[in-house]
Amino acid sequence: MTELVFRDTPYARDVEAKVVGVNERGGIVLDRTIFYATGGGQPGDCGLLEVEGLGTVPIATTVYDEAREIVHVPAEGADLPEPGTPVRAVLDWERRHRHMRMHTCLHLLCAVLPFPVTGGQIGADAARLDFDIQDASLADKEELTRQLNALIGEDHGVSERWIADEELAAQPELVRTMSVKPPMGSGRVRLVAIGEAGAVDLQPCGGTHVASTAEIGTVVVAKIEKKGRQNRRVRVAFAD
């Protein structure tokens, strides 16, 4: 399995690695990577591989294959490195960092709207979460914007810890998403905590996050849409 360098070092912008395989579709598998693969509403990373004797191989996106192996998808027409070739993987850092900021912001949105989450999507400029809300008056754009920016300005630390599958099963309230459940079966699940001991928010998540809420920057709740009798879609964007 590929070593997930981004898991312990989300701020790493490049890493030395080796090609362990190229699949039948031209997807490149490395022995270690800083590229996050599409999952949990967060897009896969892009960037490039620097290959001696070959130049640069643009990476359009990163995904999981059927065996849950991380695959780096090269741009169409790119030359492919041979298995065993050493490479330097270089991240499109600006895009990734915006994903990290926005993903952390969505955790704060869960804190101010404590309702089941029915869906979500993260972008580099904006993101959304869908909530199962019975009382529409609880979702007010101006008030949500105020609460989000208050939490951001309080500069809460963002950390992670792991719990056993059995611990999560005994605390089902930690799982906020209704349709997507955290991966279980490996024996442990990663929790992302905002604030001391997760006082602001605590939930299972495999995505990448900033180290403190202040790093998110000012945001605005741009739109709240009705997507069913009880479903409300809340769209958040960077104020800049």
Summary of the structure (lengths in Angstrom):
residues: 240
radius of gyration: 19.0
end to end distance: 39.2
largest distance: 61.3
contacts: 737
relative contact order: 0.16
helix: 23%
strand: 39%
